[in-house]
Amino acid sequence: EVFAGIGVISLGPLPLSSWGYNENIEPIEYDLSKAKEILKNKGFQDRNRNKIIDKDGKEFVLNIITNIEDA
């Protein structure tokens, strides 16, 4: 159940309401342990125990750019 039953789980980066949404995308099964394993195999670790993984001592950073007018 997502957002008190009124939310929809997205299959990709775009919501159902977007003109760019592709209904033919196959969903990827949520598997946290598999994701952690893949990242670990690629060299990502939580070296300083701050619950943020990093690779080669460089902290993982994710920048999200949005347009407030379309939010």
PDB file of N, CA, C and O in Angstrom, chain B, residues numbered from 101:
ATOM      1  N   GLU B 101       0.856  -1.174   0.000  1.00  0.00           N
ATOM      2  CA  GLU B 101       0.000   0.000   0.000  1.00  0.00           C
ATOM      3  C   GLU B 101       0.895   1.228   0.000  1.00  0.00           C
ATOM      4  O   GLU B 101       1.808   1.346   0.818  1.00  0.00           O
ATOM      5  N   VAL B 102       0.631   2.118  -0.905  1.00  0.00           N
ATOM      6  CA  VAL B 102       1.437   3.320  -1.052  1.00  0.00           C
ATOM      7  C   VAL B 102       0.598   4.546  -0.738  1.00  0.00           C
ATOM      8  O   VAL B 102      -0.500   4.704  -1.271  1.00  0.00           O
ATOM      9  N   PHE B 103       1.102   5.401   0.111  1.00  0.00           N
ATOM     10  CA  PHE B 103       0.477   6.685   0.431  1.00  0.00           C
ATOM     11  C   PHE B 103      -1.009   6.530   0.750  1.00  0.00           C
ATOM     12  O   PHE B 103      -1.870   7.108   0.087  1.00  0.00           O
ATOM     13  N   ALA B 104      -1.283   5.744   1.770  1.00  0.00           N
ATOM     14  CA  ALA B 104      -2.647   5.511   2.260  1.00  0.00           C
ATOM     15  C   ALA B 104      -3.582   4.969   1.180  1.00  0.00           C
ATOM     16  O   ALA B 104      -4.783   5.236   1.203  1.00  0.00           O
ATOM     17  N   GLY B 105      -3.031   4.213   0.241  1.00  0.00           N
ATOM     18  CA  GLY B 105      -3.861   3.593  -0.783  1.00  0.00           C
ATOM     19  C   GLY B 105      -4.174   4.461  -1.984  1.00  0.00           C
ATOM     20  O   GLY B 105      -4.832   4.002  -2.917  1.00  0.00           O
ATOM     21  N   ILE B 106      -3.712   5.722  -1.984  1.00  0.00           N
ATOM     22  CA  ILE B 106      -4.006   6.584  -3.134  1.00  0.00           C
ATOM     23  C   ILE B 106      -2.784   6.813  -4.016  1.00  0.00           C
ATOM     24  O   ILE B 106      -2.883   7.466  -5.054  1.00  0.00           O
ATOM     25  N   GLY B 107      -1.632   6.280  -3.610  1.00  0.00           N
ATOM     26  CA  GLY B 107      -0.413   6.427  -4.396  1.00  0.00           C
ATOM     27  C   GLY B 107      -0.241   5.279  -5.368  1.00  0.00           C
ATOM     28  O   GLY B 107      -0.876   4.233  -5.237  1.00  0.00           O
ATOM     29  N   VAL B 108       0.622   5.487  -6.341  1.00  0.00           N
ATOM     30  CA  VAL B 108       0.917   4.468  -7.341  1.00  0.00           C
ATOM     31  C   VAL B 108       2.430   4.277  -7.382  1.00  0.00           C
ATOM     32  O   VAL B 108       3.173   5.256  -7.445  1.00  0.00           O
ATOM     33  N   ILE B 109       2.887   3.041  -7.349  1.00  0.00           N
ATOM     34  CA  ILE B 109       4.312   2.760  -7.445  1.00  0.00           C
ATOM     35  C   ILE B 109       4.759   2.999  -8.879  1.00  0.00           C
ATOM     36  O   ILE B 109       4.180   2.449  -9.816  1.00  0.00           O
ATOM     37  N   SER B 110       5.778   3.810  -9.044  1.00  0.00           N
ATOM     38  CA  SER B 110       6.294   4.132 -10.369  1.00  0.00           C
ATOM     39  C   SER B 110       7.209   3.021 -10.857  1.00  0.00           C
ATOM     40  O   SER B 110       7.943   2.429 -10.066  1.00  0.00           O
ATOM     41  N   LEU B 111       7.171   2.738 -12.136  1.00  0.00           N
ATOM     42  CA  LEU B 111       8.029   1.716 -12.721  1.00  0.00           C
ATOM     43  C   LEU B 111       9.334   2.304 -13.245  1.00  0.00           C
ATOM     44  O   LEU B 111      10.228   1.559 -13.647  1.00  0.00           O
ATOM     45  N   GLY B 112       9.454   3.604 -13.246  1.00  0.00           N
ATOM     46  CA  GLY B 112      10.652   4.264 -13.755  1.00  0.00           C
ATOM     47  C   GLY B 112      10.754   5.659 -13.190  1.00  0.00           C
ATOM     48  O   GLY B 112      10.097   5.978 -12.199  1.00  0.00           O
ATOM     49  N   PRO B 113      11.566   6.492 -13.804  1.00  0.00           N
ATOM     50  CA  PRO B 113      11.783   7.833 -13.271  1.00  0.00           C
ATOM     51  C   PRO B 113      10.634   8.810 -13.518  1.00  0.00           C
ATOM     52  O   PRO B 113      10.615   9.895 -12.937  1.00  0.00           O
ATOM     53  N   LEU B 114       9.683   8.441 -14.367  1.00  0.00           N
ATOM     54  CA  LEU B 114       8.579   9.343 -14.695  1.00  0.00           C
ATOM     55  C   LEU B 114       7.257   8.811 -14.153  1.00  0.00           C
ATOM     56  O   LEU B 114       7.011   7.606 -14.193  1.00  0.00           O
ATOM     57  N   PRO B 115       6.405   9.698 -13.648  1.00  0.00           N
ATOM     58  CA  PRO B 115       5.101   9.260 -13.142  1.00  0.00           C
ATOM     59  C   PRO B 115       4.136   8.926 -14.276  1.00  0.00           C
ATOM     60  O   PRO B 115       4.329   9.344 -15.418  1.00  0.00           O
ATOM     61  N   LEU B 116       3.100   8.169 -13.944  1.00  0.00           N
ATOM     62  CA  LEU B 116       2.063   7.811 -14.922  1.00  0.00           C
ATOM     63  C   LEU B 116       1.480   9.025 -15.633  1.00  0.00           C
ATOM     64  O   LEU B 116       1.092   8.936 -16.798  1.00  0.00           O
ATOM     65  N   SER B 117       1.417  10.153 -14.942  1.00  0.00           N
ATOM     66  CA  SER B 117       0.798  11.354 -15.497  1.00  0.00           C
ATOM     67  C   SER B 117       1.691  12.091 -16.490  1.00  0.00           C
ATOM     68  O   SER B 117       1.232  13.031 -17.139  1.00  0.00           O
ATOM     69  N   SER B 118       2.949  11.690 -16.625  1.00  0.00           N
ATOM     70  CA  SER B 118       3.885  12.381 -17.513  1.00  0.00           C
ATOM     71  C   SER B 118       3.683  11.963 -18.962  1.00  0.00           C
ATOM     72  O   SER B 118       3.390  10.801 -19.245  1.00  0.00           O
ATOM     73  N   TRP B 119       3.839  12.909 -19.876  1.00  0.00           N
ATOM     74  CA  TRP B 119       3.730  12.594 -21.305  1.00  0.00           C
ATOM     75  C   TRP B 119       4.839  11.628 -21.733  1.00  0.00           C
ATOM     76  O   TRP B 119       4.688  10.914 -22.724  1.00  0.00           O
ATOM     77  N   GLY B 120       5.948  11.603 -20.992  1.00  0.00           N
ATOM     78  CA  GLY B 120       7.069  10.746 -21.343  1.00  0.00           C
ATOM     79  C   GLY B 120       7.025   9.368 -20.707  1.00  0.00           C
ATOM     80  O   GLY B 120       7.943   8.571 -20.899  1.00  0.00           O
ATOM     81  N   TYR B 121       5.977   9.076 -19.955  1.00  0.00           N
ATOM     82  CA  TYR B 121       5.860   7.782 -19.282  1.00  0.00           C
ATOM     83  C   TYR B 121       5.748   6.671 -20.317  1.00  0.00           C
ATOM     84  O   TYR B 121       5.012   6.799 -21.296  1.00  0.00           O
ATOM     85  N   ASN B 122       6.472   5.589 -20.104  1.00  0.00           N
ATOM     86  CA  ASN B 122       6.453   4.456 -21.028  1.00  0.00           C
ATOM     87  C   ASN B 122       5.827   3.258 -20.323  1.00  0.00           C
ATOM     88  O   ASN B 122       6.438   2.670 -19.431  1.00  0.00           O
ATOM     89  N   GLU B 123       4.616   2.900 -20.718  1.00  0.00           N
ATOM     90  CA  GLU B 123       3.906   1.795 -20.061  1.00  0.00           C
ATOM     91  C   GLU B 123       4.488   0.430 -20.414  1.00  0.00           C
ATOM     92  O   GLU B 123       4.098  -0.577 -19.823  1.00  0.00           O
ATOM     93  N   ASN B 124       5.413   0.383 -21.366  1.00  0.00           N
ATOM     94  CA  ASN B 124       6.012  -0.885 -21.774  1.00  0.00           C
ATOM     95  C   ASN B 124       7.255  -1.257 -20.966  1.00  0.00           C
ATOM     96  O   ASN B 124       7.851  -2.309 -21.197  1.00  0.00           O
ATOM     97  N   ILE B 125       7.650  -0.402 -20.022  1.00  0.00           N
ATOM     98  CA  ILE B 125       8.814  -0.697 -19.189  1.00  0.00           C
ATOM     99  C   ILE B 125       8.474  -1.849 -18.247  1.00  0.00           C
ATOM    100  O   ILE B 125       7.443  -1.833 -17.574  1.00  0.00           O
ATOM    101  N   GLU B 126       9.347  -2.838 -18.210  1.00  0.00           N
ATOM    102  CA  GLU B 126       9.155  -3.973 -17.302  1.00  0.00           C
ATOM    103  C   GLU B 126       9.572  -3.542 -15.901  1.00  0.00           C
ATOM    104  O   GLU B 126      10.646  -2.965 -15.730  1.00  0.00           O
ATOM    105  N   PRO B 127       8.751  -3.810 -14.906  1.00  0.00           N
ATOM    106  CA  PRO B 127       9.123  -3.416 -13.538  1.00  0.00           C
ATOM    107  C   PRO B 127      10.332  -4.199 -13.037  1.00  0.00           C
ATOM    108  O   PRO B 127      10.511  -5.373 -13.361  1.00  0.00           O
ATOM    109  N   ILE B 128      11.160  -3.519 -12.237  1.00  0.00           N
ATOM    110  CA  ILE B 128      12.305  -4.165 -11.604  1.00  0.00           C
ATOM    111  C   ILE B 128      11.892  -4.502 -10.182  1.00  0.00           C
ATOM    112  O   ILE B 128      11.442  -3.635  -9.433  1.00  0.00           O
ATOM    113  N   GLU B 129      12.047  -5.766  -9.815  1.00  0.00           N
ATOM    114  CA  GLU B 129      11.643  -6.210  -8.485  1.00  0.00           C
ATOM    115  C   GLU B 129      12.491  -5.526  -7.424  1.00  0.00           C
ATOM    116  O   GLU B 129      13.712  -5.441  -7.563  1.00  0.00           O
ATOM    117  N   TYR B 130      11.854  -5.038  -6.366  1.00  0.00           N
ATOM    118  CA  TYR B 130      12.550  -4.416  -5.247  1.00  0.00           C
ATOM    119  C   TYR B 130      13.269  -5.496  -4.460  1.00  0.00           C
ATOM    120  O   TYR B 130      12.643  -6.419  -3.939  1.00  0.00           O
ATOM    121  N   ASP B 131      14.580  -5.377  -4.377  1.00  0.00           N
ATOM    122  CA  ASP B 131      15.375  -6.358  -3.642  1.00  0.00           C
ATOM    123  C   ASP B 131      16.555  -5.627  -3.009  1.00  0.00           C
ATOM    124  O   ASP B 131      17.614  -5.491  -3.621  1.00  0.00           O
ATOM    125  N   LEU B 132      16.362  -5.160  -1.778  1.00  0.00           N
ATOM    126  CA  LEU B 132      17.367  -4.357  -1.091  1.00  0.00           C
ATOM    127  C   LEU B 132      18.673  -5.119  -0.901  1.00  0.00           C
ATOM    128  O   LEU B 132      19.749  -4.551  -1.091  1.00  0.00           O
ATOM    129  N   SER B 133      18.598  -6.385  -0.531  1.00  0.00           N
ATOM    130  CA  SER B 133      19.835  -7.144  -0.304  1.00  0.00           C
ATOM    131  C   SER B 133      20.610  -7.334  -1.608  1.00  0.00           C
ATOM    132  O   SER B 133      21.841  -7.305  -1.602  1.00  0.00           O
ATOM    133  N   LYS B 134      19.909  -7.526  -2.721  1.00  0.00           N
ATOM    134  CA  LYS B 134      20.586  -7.656  -4.011  1.00  0.00           C
ATOM    135  C   LYS B 134      21.235  -6.333  -4.407  1.00  0.00           C
ATOM    136  O   LYS B 134      22.349  -6.321  -4.930  1.00  0.00           O
ATOM    137  N   ALA B 135      20.545  -5.222  -4.161  1.00  0.00           N
ATOM    138  CA  ALA B 135      21.104  -3.901  -4.469  1.00  0.00           C
ATOM    139  C   ALA B 135      22.369  -3.653  -3.657  1.00  0.00           C
ATOM    140  O   ALA B 135      23.365  -3.158  -4.184  1.00  0.00           O
ATOM    141  N   LYS B 136      22.326  -3.998  -2.372  1.00  0.00           N
ATOM    142  CA  LYS B 136      23.505  -3.830  -1.513  1.00  0.00           C
ATOM    143  C   LYS B 136      24.663  -4.695  -2.009  1.00  0.00           C
ATOM    144  O   LYS B 136      25.815  -4.262  -2.004  1.00  0.00           O
ATOM    145  N   GLU B 137      24.352  -5.915  -2.435  1.00  0.00           N
ATOM    146  CA  GLU B 137      25.382  -6.825  -2.940  1.00  0.00           C
ATOM    147  C   GLU B 137      26.032  -6.266  -4.207  1.00  0.00           C
ATOM    148  O   GLU B 137      27.254  -6.304  -4.351  1.00  0.00           O
ATOM    149  N   ILE B 138      25.216  -5.752  -5.116  1.00  0.00           N
ATOM    150  CA  ILE B 138      25.741  -5.177  -6.362  1.00  0.00           C
ATOM    151  C   ILE B 138      26.662  -4.003  -6.047  1.00  0.00           C
ATOM    152  O   ILE B 138      27.760  -3.909  -6.595  1.00  0.00           O
ATOM    153  N   LEU B 139      26.216  -3.105  -5.164  1.00  0.00           N
ATOM    154  CA  LEU B 139      27.036  -1.948  -4.809  1.00  0.00           C
ATOM    155  C   LEU B 139      28.333  -2.374  -4.124  1.00  0.00           C
ATOM    156  O   LEU B 139      29.395  -1.816  -4.398  1.00  0.00           O
ATOM    157  N   LYS B 140      28.245  -3.353  -3.244  1.00  0.00           N
ATOM    158  CA  LYS B 140      29.445  -3.846  -2.558  1.00  0.00           C
ATOM    159  C   LYS B 140      30.433  -4.425  -3.568  1.00  0.00           C
ATOM    160  O   LYS B 140      31.636  -4.183  -3.471  1.00  0.00           O
ATOM    161  N   ASN B 141      29.926  -5.191  -4.540  1.00  0.00           N
ATOM    162  CA  ASN B 141      30.786  -5.772  -5.572  1.00  0.00           C
ATOM    163  C   ASN B 141      31.431  -4.710  -6.456  1.00  0.00           C
ATOM    164  O   ASN B 141      32.474  -4.955  -7.063  1.00  0.00           O
ATOM    165  N   LYS B 142      30.817  -3.538  -6.529  1.00  0.00           N
ATOM    166  CA  LYS B 142      31.366  -2.426  -7.318  1.00  0.00           C
ATOM    167  C   LYS B 142      32.287  -1.535  -6.491  1.00  0.00           C
ATOM    168  O   LYS B 142      32.798  -0.532  -6.989  1.00  0.00           O
ATOM    169  N   GLY B 143      32.499  -1.903  -5.224  1.00  0.00           N
ATOM    170  CA  GLY B 143      33.442  -1.168  -4.387  1.00  0.00           C
ATOM    171  C   GLY B 143      32.828  -0.131  -3.475  1.00  0.00           C
ATOM    172  O   GLY B 143      33.554   0.643  -2.852  1.00  0.00           O
ATOM    173  N   PHE B 144      31.508  -0.094  -3.378  1.00  0.00           N
ATOM    174  CA  PHE B 144      30.848   0.874  -2.498  1.00  0.00           C
ATOM    175  C   PHE B 144      30.754   0.301  -1.089  1.00  0.00           C
ATOM    176  O   PHE B 144      30.363  -0.851  -0.901  1.00  0.00           O
ATOM    177  N   GLN B 145      31.118   1.124  -0.093  1.00  0.00           N
ATOM    178  CA  GLN B 145      31.056   0.717   1.309  1.00  0.00           C
ATOM    179  C   GLN B 145      30.712   1.925   2.174  1.00  0.00           C
ATOM    180  O   GLN B 145      30.856   3.071   1.747  1.00  0.00           O
ATOM    181  N   ASP B 146      30.264   1.655   3.376  1.00  0.00           N
ATOM    182  CA  ASP B 146      30.041   2.713   4.374  1.00  0.00           C
ATOM    183  C   ASP B 146      31.275   2.741   5.267  1.00  0.00           C
ATOM    184  O   ASP B 146      31.262   2.212   6.379  1.00  0.00           O
ATOM    185  N   ARG B 147      32.326   3.354   4.779  1.00  0.00           N
ATOM    186  CA  ARG B 147      33.615   3.329   5.466  1.00  0.00           C
ATOM    187  C   ARG B 147      33.616   4.098   6.782  1.00  0.00           C
ATOM    188  O   ARG B 147      34.281   3.688   7.733  1.00  0.00           O
ATOM    189  N   ASN B 148      32.879   5.208   6.852  1.00  0.00           N
ATOM    190  CA  ASN B 148      32.900   6.021   8.078  1.00  0.00           C
ATOM    191  C   ASN B 148      31.643   5.838   8.928  1.00  0.00           C
ATOM    192  O   ASN B 148      31.397   6.608   9.857  1.00  0.00           O
ATOM    193  N   ARG B 149      30.856   4.823   8.607  1.00  0.00           N
ATOM    194  CA  ARG B 149      29.661   4.438   9.374  1.00  0.00           C
ATOM    195  C   ARG B 149      28.651   5.581   9.558  1.00  0.00           C
ATOM    196  O   ARG B 149      28.057   5.732  10.626  1.00  0.00           O
ATOM    197  N   ASN B 150      28.471   6.379   8.499  1.00  0.00           N
ATOM    198  CA  ASN B 150      27.467   7.442   8.544  1.00  0.00           C
ATOM    199  C   ASN B 150      26.202   7.054   7.783  1.00  0.00           C
ATOM    200  O   ASN B 150      25.331   7.889   7.540  1.00  0.00           O
ATOM    201  N   LYS B 151      26.111   5.780   7.410  1.00  0.00           N
ATOM    202  CA  LYS B 151      24.975   5.201   6.682  1.00  0.00           C
ATOM    203  C   LYS B 151      24.877   5.704   5.246  1.00  0.00           C
ATOM    204  O   LYS B 151      23.846   5.554   4.590  1.00  0.00           O
ATOM    205  N   ILE B 152      25.976   6.309   4.766  1.00  0.00           N
ATOM    206  CA  ILE B 152      26.056   6.737   3.373  1.00  0.00           C
ATOM    207  C   ILE B 152      27.223   5.989   2.747  1.00  0.00           C
ATOM    208  O   ILE B 152      28.351   6.053   3.236  1.00  0.00           O
ATOM    209  N   ILE B 153      26.938   5.278   1.660  1.00  0.00           N
ATOM    210  CA  ILE B 153      28.001   4.502   1.030  1.00  0.00           C
ATOM    211  C   ILE B 153      28.906   5.411   0.210  1.00  0.00           C
ATOM    212  O   ILE B 153      28.494   6.471  -0.261  1.00  0.00           O
ATOM    213  N   ASP B 154      30.134   4.972   0.054  1.00  0.00           N
ATOM    214  CA  ASP B 154      31.072   5.711  -0.779  1.00  0.00           C
ATOM    215  C   ASP B 154      31.942   4.714  -1.535  1.00  0.00           C
ATOM    216  O   ASP B 154      32.016   3.537  -1.182  1.00  0.00           O
ATOM    217  N   LYS B 155      32.584   5.200  -2.561  1.00  0.00           N
ATOM    218  CA  LYS B 155      33.481   4.351  -3.343  1.00  0.00           C
ATOM    219  C   LYS B 155      34.868   4.969  -3.296  1.00  0.00           C
ATOM    220  O   LYS B 155      35.046   6.156  -3.569  1.00  0.00           O
ATOM    221  N   ASP B 156      35.823   4.167  -2.955  1.00  0.00           N
ATOM    222  CA  ASP B 156      37.217   4.609  -2.899  1.00  0.00           C
ATOM    223  C   ASP B 156      37.400   5.818  -1.986  1.00  0.00           C
ATOM    224  O   ASP B 156      38.242   6.675  -2.253  1.00  0.00           O
ATOM    225  N   GLY B 157      36.614   5.890  -0.905  1.00  0.00           N
ATOM    226  CA  GLY B 157      36.735   6.986   0.048  1.00  0.00           C
ATOM    227  C   GLY B 157      36.045   8.262  -0.375  1.00  0.00           C
ATOM    228  O   GLY B 157      36.086   9.254   0.352  1.00  0.00           O
ATOM    229  N   LYS B 158      35.411   8.259  -1.539  1.00  0.00           N
ATOM    230  CA  LYS B 158      34.692   9.445  -2.019  1.00  0.00           C
ATOM    231  C   LYS B 158      33.214   9.254  -1.712  1.00  0.00           C
ATOM    232  O   LYS B 158      32.606   8.273  -2.140  1.00  0.00           O
ATOM    233  N   GLU B 159      32.643  10.189  -0.974  1.00  0.00           N
ATOM    234  CA  GLU B 159      31.248  10.066  -0.570  1.00  0.00           C
ATOM    235  C   GLU B 159      30.321  10.088  -1.779  1.00  0.00           C
ATOM    236  O   GLU B 159      30.525  10.851  -2.723  1.00  0.00           O
ATOM    237  N   PHE B 160      29.310   9.248  -1.734  1.00  0.00           N
ATOM    238  CA  PHE B 160      28.304   9.177  -2.794  1.00  0.00           C
ATOM    239  C   PHE B 160      27.428  10.420  -2.729  1.00  0.00           C
ATOM    240  O   PHE B 160      26.844  10.711  -1.684  1.00  0.00           O
ATOM    241  N   VAL B 161      27.329  11.151  -3.826  1.00  0.00           N
ATOM    242  CA  VAL B 161      26.521  12.369  -3.882  1.00  0.00           C
ATOM    243  C   VAL B 161      25.532  12.225  -5.025  1.00  0.00           C
ATOM    244  O   VAL B 161      25.893  11.818  -6.129  1.00  0.00           O
ATOM    245  N   LEU B 162      24.294  12.561  -4.749  1.00  0.00           N
ATOM    246  CA  LEU B 162      23.248  12.529  -5.765  1.00  0.00           C
ATOM    247  C   LEU B 162      22.617  13.906  -5.835  1.00  0.00           C
ATOM    248  O   LEU B 162      21.983  14.351  -4.878  1.00  0.00           O
ATOM    249  N   ASN B 163      22.785  14.581  -6.955  1.00  0.00           N
ATOM    250  CA  ASN B 163      22.182  15.894  -7.152  1.00  0.00           C
ATOM    251  C   ASN B 163      20.886  15.727  -7.927  1.00  0.00           C
ATOM    252  O   ASN B 163      20.866  15.125  -9.000  1.00  0.00           O
ATOM    253  N   ILE B 164      19.813  16.260  -7.382  1.00  0.00           N
ATOM    254  CA  ILE B 164      18.516  16.196  -8.047  1.00  0.00           C
ATOM    255  C   ILE B 164      18.150  17.603  -8.485  1.00  0.00           C
ATOM    256  O   ILE B 164      18.061  18.516  -7.663  1.00  0.00           O
ATOM    257  N   ILE B 165      17.940  17.771  -9.772  1.00  0.00           N
ATOM    258  CA  ILE B 165      17.599  19.077 -10.322  1.00  0.00           C
ATOM    259  C   ILE B 165      16.116  19.073 -10.664  1.00  0.00           C
ATOM    260  O   ILE B 165      15.635  18.176 -11.356  1.00  0.00           O
ATOM    261  N   THR B 166      15.401  20.068 -10.182  1.00  0.00           N
ATOM    262  CA  THR B 166      13.970  20.164 -10.464  1.00  0.00           C
ATOM    263  C   THR B 166      13.622  21.557 -10.954  1.00  0.00           C
ATOM    264  O   THR B 166      14.411  22.493 -10.826  1.00  0.00           O
ATOM    265  N   ASN B 167      12.451  21.676 -11.507  1.00  0.00           N
ATOM    266  CA  ASN B 167      11.926  22.961 -11.941  1.00  0.00           C
ATOM    267  C   ASN B 167      10.748  23.277 -11.035  1.00  0.00           C
ATOM    268  O   ASN B 167       9.706  22.630 -11.138  1.00  0.00           O
ATOM    269  N   ILE B 168      10.886  24.243 -10.164  1.00  0.00           N
ATOM    270  CA  ILE B 168       9.854  24.560  -9.176  1.00  0.00           C
ATOM    271  C   ILE B 168       8.527  24.944  -9.840  1.00  0.00           C
ATOM    272  O   ILE B 168       7.460  24.718  -9.270  1.00  0.00           O
ATOM    273  N   GLU B 169       8.591  25.515 -11.027  1.00  0.00           N
ATOM    274  CA  GLU B 169       7.364  25.938 -11.702  1.00  0.00           C
ATOM    275  C   GLU B 169       6.506  24.755 -12.137  1.00  0.00           C
ATOM    276  O   GLU B 169       5.287  24.882 -12.251  1.00  0.00           O
ATOM    277  N   ASP B 170       7.131  23.609 -12.381  1.00  0.00           N
ATOM    278  CA  ASP B 170       6.396  22.425 -12.819  1.00  0.00           C
ATOM    279  C   ASP B 170       6.167  21.428 -11.693  1.00  0.00           C
ATOM    280  O   ASP B 170       5.654  20.331 -11.919  1.00  0.00           O
ATOM    281  N   ALA B 171       6.547  21.810 -10.485  1.00  0.00           N
ATOM    282  CA  ALA B 171       6.430  20.880  -9.357  1.00  0.00           C
ATOM    283  C   ALA B 171       4.995  20.737  -8.905  1.00  0.00           C
ATOM    284  O   ALA B 171       4.715  19.992  -7.965  1.00  0.00           O
TER     285      ALA B 171
END
